[in-house]
Amino acid sequence: MLPTALALRLTGRSPGALCAYAAVALFAFWMLDMVLIWLFLLGLSDIASGRYVPFEVVLTLLVGLFCAAGILRGLRAGRLLGRTRRVATVAVLWVVQATVMALSFLPPVVNR
């Protein structure tokens, strides 16, 4: 939820090209995640190893399709943004999303 909140905050009061590229960054991150799962299911990679029930496989296809649609729409909407701002926006959101995802794999902290 944090990366999405940051993407919304980056847009300020006037969503536009910056918001579009913030969304592109998040859609691309999750599209990569789906591709890694598909590569595992096809036996081409072990990065996203695990057990996936048929329902989860269908969901990865749906998420991938919606990510692709979001990326295409975001690229069109953000074309007025300068190259430096596009790259910076994508980089910041990727780092935040990757950090949040990495933190989710840590064991929970319990007060003792």
C-alpha positions as CSV (number, residue, x, y, z in Angstrom):
1,M,0.0,0.0,0.0
2,L,2.9,2.4,0.7
3,P,4.1,2.5,-2.9
4,T,0.6,3.3,-4.2
5,A,0.2,6.0,-1.5
6,L,3.6,7.5,-2.5
7,A,2.6,7.5,-6.2
8,L,-0.6,9.4,-5.3
9,R,1.3,11.8,-3.1
10,L,3.8,12.5,-5.9
11,T,1.0,13.8,-8.1
12,G,0.0,16.6,-5.6
13,R,-3.3,18.2,-6.4
14,S,-3.1,17.9,-10.1
15,P,-2.7,14.4,-11.4
16,G,-1.2,14.1,-14.8
17,A,1.9,13.0,-16.5
18,L,3.8,12.4,-13.2
19,C,1.0,10.3,-11.9
20,A,0.9,8.3,-15.1
21,Y,4.6,7.4,-14.8
22,A,4.2,6.6,-11.2
23,A,1.5,4.1,-12.2
24,V,3.7,2.8,-15.0
25,A,6.4,2.0,-12.5
26,L,4.1,0.0,-10.3
27,F,2.4,-1.8,-13.1
28,A,5.8,-2.7,-14.6
29,F,7.0,-4.0,-11.2
30,W,4.1,-6.3,-10.9
31,M,4.2,-7.4,-14.5
32,L,7.8,-8.5,-13.9
33,D,6.6,-10.5,-10.9
34,M,3.9,-12.2,-13.1
35,V,6.5,-12.9,-15.8
36,L,8.8,-14.6,-13.2
37,I,5.9,-16.8,-12.1
38,W,5.1,-17.7,-15.7
39,L,8.7,-18.6,-16.4
40,F,8.7,-20.8,-13.3
41,L,5.5,-22.5,-14.4
42,L,7.0,-23.1,-17.9
43,G,10.1,-24.6,-16.3
44,L,12.4,-21.9,-17.5
45,S,13.4,-20.3,-14.2
46,D,13.4,-21.0,-10.4
47,I,13.2,-17.5,-9.2
48,A,9.5,-17.5,-8.3
49,S,9.4,-21.1,-7.2
50,G,6.5,-22.5,-5.3
51,R,3.2,-24.2,-5.7
52,Y,0.5,-22.5,-7.7
53,V,-3.0,-23.8,-7.8
54,P,-5.0,-23.3,-11.1
55,F,-6.9,-20.4,-9.6
56,E,-3.6,-18.6,-8.8
57,V,-2.4,-19.2,-12.4
58,V,-5.5,-17.7,-13.8
59,L,-5.1,-14.7,-11.5
60,T,-1.5,-14.2,-12.7
61,L,-2.8,-14.1,-16.2
62,L,-5.4,-11.5,-15.3
63,V,-3.0,-9.4,-13.3
64,G,-0.5,-9.5,-16.2
65,L,-3.2,-8.4,-18.7
66,F,-4.3,-5.5,-16.5
67,C,-0.7,-4.5,-15.9
68,A,0.0,-4.4,-19.6
69,A,-3.1,-2.3,-20.2
70,G,-2.1,0.0,-17.4
71,I,1.4,0.4,-18.7
72,L,0.2,1.2,-22.2
73,R,-2.3,3.8,-20.9
74,G,0.2,5.3,-18.6
75,L,2.8,5.7,-21.3
76,R,0.3,7.5,-23.5
77,A,-0.9,9.8,-20.6
78,G,2.7,10.6,-19.5
79,R,4.2,11.5,-22.8
80,L,4.4,15.2,-21.9
81,L,6.7,14.6,-19.0
82,G,10.4,15.2,-19.6
83,R,12.8,12.2,-19.9
84,T,14.6,12.9,-16.7
85,R,11.4,13.2,-14.6
86,R,10.1,10.0,-16.2
87,V,13.2,8.0,-15.4
88,A,13.4,9.5,-11.8
89,T,9.7,8.8,-11.1
90,V,10.1,5.2,-12.3
91,A,13.3,4.6,-10.4
92,V,11.9,6.0,-7.1
93,L,8.7,4.0,-7.3
94,W,10.7,0.8,-8.2
95,V,13.0,1.2,-5.2
96,V,10.1,1.9,-2.8
97,Q,8.1,-1.1,-4.2
98,A,11.1,-3.4,-4.1
99,T,11.9,-2.3,-0.5
100,V,8.4,-2.9,0.7
101,M,8.3,-6.3,-1.0
102,A,11.7,-7.3,0.5
103,L,10.5,-6.2,4.0
104,S,7.4,-8.4,3.6
105,F,9.7,-11.5,3.5
106,L,11.3,-10.7,6.9
107,P,10.1,-12.6,9.9
108,P,7.6,-10.6,12.0
109,V,9.0,-8.6,14.9
110,V,7.4,-9.6,18.2
111,N,7.7,-7.7,21.5
112,R,8.9,-10.0,24.2
